[in-house]
Amino acid sequence: MPHSNPRTGSGAARRGSKTPGPGGGSQSRLGSSLATASPHAAARSPEPGGAAPRPGASPRPVPVVRIQVVTDTDLGLAQGVEFKTMDLNNIIKLLKEKPHDGLEARQLQSVHMMVQCYQNGYPLRDLAQILQILSLCSRKVEKQPSFLDIVCDILKLCRLPFLKKKASDEIIYGKEISEAVLLLGDLIKIPNSELRIQFCKCIVDFYHAEPLKKQIAGYQQVSSDYKIHMIASGGLAEILVLSWDLLQTELEKLWLLKTLQHLSTSELNCNLMIKAQAANKICSCLNTPDPSGQLLFRSSEILWNLLEKSSKEEIIKQLSNLECLLALKEVFKNLFTKGYRHYDRQLRNDILVITTIIAQNPGAPMIESGFTRDLILFATFNEVKSQDPLVKGLKLSNSYEDFELKKLLFNVIVVLCRDLPTVQILIEGKTVEALFTYVKKTERHKVIEWSAAQHEELQLHAIATLASVAPLLIDDYLACKGNAQILMFLEWCVNEETFFSQGNSFHGTGGRGNKFAQMRYTARLLRAMASLGNDTINQDLCSHGAVKQLIGILKIAVNQLKEEAIVLEIKSDILLTLSGICENHNERKEMFGTEGVDIILQLMKVDPKKFQSGLGHNRLLFSTLDCLWCCILGCYSLEDYFLEKDGIFLLLDLLALNQKNFCNLILGIMVEFCDNPKTSVHVNTWRGKKDQTAASLLIKLWREEEKELGVKRDEDGKIIDAKKPLVTSFQEEQKVIPMPASCPTTSIMEVSENIRAKIFAVLGKLDFENLPGLSAEDFVTLCVIHRYLDFKTGEIWNEINEELKVERFRPISADKETLEAITAASENIGKMVVALQNEMIESQRNHEIHSEQKGYIKICATHKQKDMANKSWAKFLARTSNAKALKKAKKLQEKAIESSRPKDYPQNAIIHSTEIKGLNITCIFLTAPKVTFLKPR
């Protein structure tokens, strides 16, 4: 219905105005109406030339004016056409009627009128009904071809932007529209090529919406994002993928691929497409003949979008079948051998990346499809001559796409070699020989097919690939004299020959302007080979002087190079390589020598603050300790040198840091070192912070470990449960599970998972009876440590007993008695330890009470002495201020003097007077009588 204007009458009444403003009559009318709305302002501002109001005059009555809102339409600002709607329910009802004479014409006429009515776009409020009409018309196309044109006309209008009257229309009609979008999926199922193509064009145009040419009064254009969201929420993508097999012509498939390409930009659509097996369907048709050249491009684009926006695992699963891999193989082979355009090379690389992702699935039939063989051939033909006709006359250029291809081929070799059956194909393809062509110094004046930066990046990539491939192809590695080539290249890396590295690539990180990147990947390759434990390889390394060379490089790295992440990594790899070479061989340990021990000692003096730097100091310390274990322990001369240089002190300093990552390894080294009789003296001599001894440190670590494991102890550290003195909280929660005799139980596994067994071994070798610097708390814990082996034996027997009960086995009488005796003996040991702990705690408390009493007596004596001094001072003050007190003191003094004199004197004795004549002071001097004896003549 046309929209009526309620303000038309008032506007017509004011058309008599003859003074239009600059903007036309409407603006002058607006001005007059606004002026009328402010009578007070008019009263304050008299008209020019008019009479001023009299001061005493009464105010004029203010007329009541009804203010009316003026719209853009009234002002002439709204441009566009007026929108007219139709009763769509009648059309739907008409289309649903049963066939009869004249019905088809009436239906076509009514739908045609609807199309004419909505020539400028569909409003959201009518869209669900319009889509229903479209669905009803499309169902008639097969039997009534006259409906085809009208269906196409409706679809063409769908390509226009939708219209909304209010901002809330998008929310109000959203659910209804998303449900109606499903009806669009029925169009693709109709066997009409023109209709299918028109439908695909309609969906594609949703992503390329153009603004309306004519503005509709009262309506706004809906954004294209809203249309895209409605398609995604309606689940149209899944319907389109499922209808792939219904398409008959190549043109239809191309348009459907173009539609799916646009739909795959949404994560929701990608998930729906994967649900409909889109990856499998699209990949299977890659090798279909396509004169237009669009099939391959659009298919690869869809696969890429699916990989990025949906479940990667599900896509790999869909593509991991023989049909898909054969299609990918043929496409890649054709692009590799026949592609010459920039576009072909890019597409070839994209296909190779998708193949690499599929190859990560061990279940993918890469070998069965022959794809593995072709990929290895393409990766090595440039370095190793091949008679295969597939690569005859083929040559790569130094273009960016071919350079990326070479790197991708190196990468796919790393992925393929994870599948052990691929090893034989790698041998046949001479992969190791091809990769070793890059392990040599770059010659400046030699003409190569790559630029300097490209060759450097490929060199690093090849060495990194060798680190994965060479351990699987040991015979090929030895045949190429791999150790000799690597050591020669490593020697070039450390010499002072000028080399300007680019350091642009991922593998070149940290190596700009130096040879650190080459050194890093060469050291990593050596570590990979030495860690195999293959005696042939390690002996070959020794015969080429690898130990001395690596120690020399390590010395340079430690003393001369700055501590960067790449340098720390090189140090770690060299240390691990030395560990692999020297392990279990005393002759090689002697080659390690005192020079190697000095480097180990220097690396152990690490600042604890550096562990948090993130540069790799943790890994370097791990490698250092591993090298200490493998290259020094077992060689008595190196052990003695290590002890002389206070190496045990450094180990205990690291242990005192209480870094959980290192404690287990350090204690393992301590256990081995304690076999040397000289070690115990060094261990007992060590002192940490607050004069802490090594034994006290080990016992403290035991307590912390038990607290972390949840072992039950009381506040004094005593055993609570004598039957289970060592059981952790995890063992308590874990139910007994019957296991085969060959499988270790929880109690056995627990020994290797914490440090208690190692602490017991170290303290046992140091002698439990003579450990210095222990407190009472330490002695209480030491009682448990001393009996660790007995407790662990009883715990295992208890576990066996519980397993028998769970399995409902009843042992014979003799075995039952033995089990009961072992259990009782273990419990008795626990009770004995508890009694000993109680005795120690009681003794400690008595000692504390005795010490407290001694302290109290000392305090009392001090207070008594102070009281006596105070009393003496008070008497002194009394004598100086009171004459009577002075006289009394005098008499007491004389009486004391008199009582001290002997009653009988010798005849010749002379008695001296004790009084001082003429004394005028108040102090009284207590002097003993003096007697002089004269010798007879």
Helices and strands as residue ranges (DSSP letters): H 8-13, H 25-36, H 39-44, H 72-75, H 88-95, H 103-117, H 124-140, H 147-158, E 163-164, H 169-172, H 174-181, G 182-184, H 185-189, H 193-205, E 220-221, H 224-234, H 236-242, G 244-246, H 250-263, H 267-275, H 278-284, H 295-309, H 312-319, H 322-338, H 342-359, H 371-380, H 400-416, G 420-422, H 423-428, H 431-436, H 452-469, G 470-472, H 474-479, H 482-494, H 516-530, H 535-543, H 546-559, H 565-582, H 586-604, G 608-612, H 617-631, H 636-644, H 647-656, H 660-673, H 679-685, G 689-691, H 694-709, H 729-733, H 746-753, H 756-766, G 768-770, H 776-786, H 788-806, H 813-881, H 883-900, E 909-911, E 931-933
